[in-house]
Amino acid sequence: MTAYPPTGKFRRLLAAGVLLLLVTDQAGALTLAELLADQKLTPKRFAALFESFQFEFGTEVQEADQFLKTKRGDCDDYAVLADYVLSRHGFGTKLVHVRLVGRVAHAICYVNEDKAYLDYNNRTYFVNLQKSGSSLREIAEKISQEIEGNWTSASEFTYDYATNDKTVVRTVIKTSAPALDPDVVALKEKNTR
């Protein structure tokens, strides 16, 4: 069978089909307003909405609607958005960066009520919430096991979309005594009051 180059008419139809797919894909993009208005939103449901997103490393956290529109981003974009949206739906959340030997740091959003975290690496699986203890050390150990890496430190941080500021709240160093971890100490102090 001989293959012939596509005719002008076929090329125009193909181009129109590709354009239609692109427009349909963009039209189906979520917005931040829609996520905030979703009365049935849970962490599991949130994670499922990101199955078709592609990984694209960025040096800065994207604006929420830009990330949602392009469906491309990294763990910081996803974790920060999860924290922002889920906390406004009444969930207790915290952002965590885990630094790994020879790799870029990895960010997740921990959800207290589920005793689990949302991880951009696991959003396409049936189990899209990773169960973990709530301490920074426990989270770092779990992430380290999941990606087969060696963690060096883990930090809880906050992010403000309005100012683009990341603020470290507390940090745990792997080689420090676990009893001295700042989040463990803070919890003990809170429980003795």
C-alpha positions in Angstrom: 0.0 0.0 0.0 1.4 3.4 -0.9 1.2 6.3 1.5 0.4 9.7 0.0 0.9 13.0 1.6 -2.3 14.5 3.0 -4.3 16.7 0.6 -4.9 20.4 1.4 -8.5 19.6 2.4 -7.4 16.8 4.7 -4.8 19.1 6.3 -7.4 21.8 6.9 -9.8 19.2 8.5 -7.0 17.8 10.7 -6.0 21.3 11.8 -9.6 22.2 12.6 -9.9 18.9 14.6 -6.7 19.7 16.6 -8.0 23.3 17.2 -11.3 22.0 18.4 -9.6 19.6 20.8 -7.5 22.5 22.2 -10.4 24.8 22.6 -12.5 22.0 24.2 -9.6 21.2 26.6 -9.2 24.9 27.6 -13.0 25.3 27.9 -13.1 22.4 30.3 -10.4 23.9 32.5 -11.3 24.4 36.1 -11.2 27.8 37.7 -10.2 28.8 41.3 -13.8 30.2 41.7 -15.3 26.8 40.8 -13.1 24.9 43.2 -13.9 27.3 46.0 -17.7 27.0 45.2 -17.8 23.2 45.1 -19.8 22.3 48.1 -18.9 18.5 47.8 -15.2 19.0 47.5 -13.1 16.6 49.6 -9.3 16.0 49.5 -9.9 12.8 47.5 -12.2 14.6 45.0 -9.7 17.5 44.7 -6.9 15.1 43.8 -9.0 13.3 41.2 -9.6 16.6 39.4 -5.9 16.8 38.6 -5.4 13.4 36.9 -4.9 14.9 33.4 -2.4 17.5 34.5 1.2 17.3 33.2 4.4 17.8 35.2 6.3 20.9 34.3 9.0 22.2 36.7 8.9 25.9 37.5 11.1 28.0 39.7 8.1 30.0 41.1 4.6 29.0 42.2 2.1 29.8 39.4 -1.0 31.8 39.9 -3.8 29.4 40.7 -5.9 30.1 37.6 -2.8 29.9 35.3 -2.0 26.4 36.7 -5.6 25.3 36.3 -5.9 26.8 32.8 -2.7 25.2 31.4 -3.0 22.0 33.3 0.8 22.0 33.7 2.8 22.5 36.8 4.8 21.0 39.6 4.4 19.8 43.2 4.6 23.3 44.6 1.8 24.5 42.3 -0.4 21.6 43.3 0.4 21.6 47.1 -0.1 25.3 47.4 -3.4 25.2 45.5 -4.6 22.2 47.6 -3.8 24.0 50.8 -5.5 27.2 49.7 -8.7 25.5 48.5 -9.1 22.8 51.1 -8.4 25.1 54.0 -11.2 27.4 52.8 -13.5 24.3 52.8 -12.8 23.8 56.5 -10.0 21.2 56.3 -7.0 21.5 58.6 -4.0 21.6 56.1 -0.3 22.3 56.2 2.3 22.6 53.5 5.5 20.6 53.7 8.7 20.7 51.7 11.0 17.7 52.0 14.6 18.1 50.9 16.2 15.0 49.4 19.8 14.1 48.7 20.7 14.8 45.1 17.2 16.0 44.2 15.0 19.1 44.2 12.8 19.4 47.3 9.3 17.9 47.1 6.2 19.7 48.3 2.9 18.1 49.6 -0.3 19.3 51.3 -1.1 17.4 54.5 -4.8 17.1 55.5 -5.2 16.5 59.3 -8.7 15.0 59.0 -7.6 12.3 56.6 -4.2 11.7 58.3 -2.9 11.8 54.7 -1.2 14.0 52.2 -1.9 15.0 48.6 1.1 14.4 46.4 1.3 15.6 42.8 3.2 12.3 42.0 0.2 10.2 43.1 -2.8 12.2 41.7 -3.6 9.7 38.9 -3.9 6.6 41.1 -7.0 5.2 42.7 -5.3 5.8 46.1 -4.5 9.5 45.6 -4.1 10.3 49.3 -1.0 8.9 51.0 -1.6 7.9 54.6 1.0 9.2 57.1 1.5 10.4 60.6 1.3 14.2 61.0 4.8 15.0 62.2 7.3 16.5 59.7 9.6 13.5 60.4 6.8 11.0 59.7 5.9 12.8 56.5 9.5 13.0 55.3 10.1 9.3 56.0 6.9 8.3 54.1 7.9 10.5 51.1 11.4 9.2 51.2 10.1 5.6 51.0 7.7 6.4 48.2 10.3 8.0 45.9 13.2 5.8 47.1 15.3 8.8 48.2 17.1 9.9 51.3 15.7 13.0 53.0 17.8 15.5 54.8 15.2 18.0 56.2 11.5 18.8 56.1 9.9 22.2 56.6 6.4 23.3 57.2 5.7 26.5 55.3 3.0 28.9 54.3 2.4 30.5 51.0 0.5 33.7 50.1 -0.8 34.1 46.6 -1.2 37.8 47.0 2.4 38.5 47.8 4.1 35.3 46.4 5.7 34.8 49.8 6.8 31.4 51.1 7.4 31.5 54.9 9.1 28.6 56.7 7.2 27.9 60.0 9.4 25.1 61.4 12.1 22.7 60.1 13.2 19.2 61.2 16.7 17.9 60.4 16.9 14.2 59.9 20.1 13.8 62.0 18.6 15.7 65.0 17.0 13.8 67.9 13.3 13.1 67.1 12.2 14.2 70.6 13.6 17.7 69.8 11.7 18.1 66.5 10.0 21.6 66.7 6.5 20.2 65.7 6.7 17.5 68.4 7.8 19.9 71.0 5.0 22.3 70.1 2.5 19.5 70.3 3.7 18.5 73.7 3.6 22.1 75.0 0.0 22.4 73.6 -1.1 19.2 75.3 0.3 20.2 78.7 -1.6 23.5 78.9 
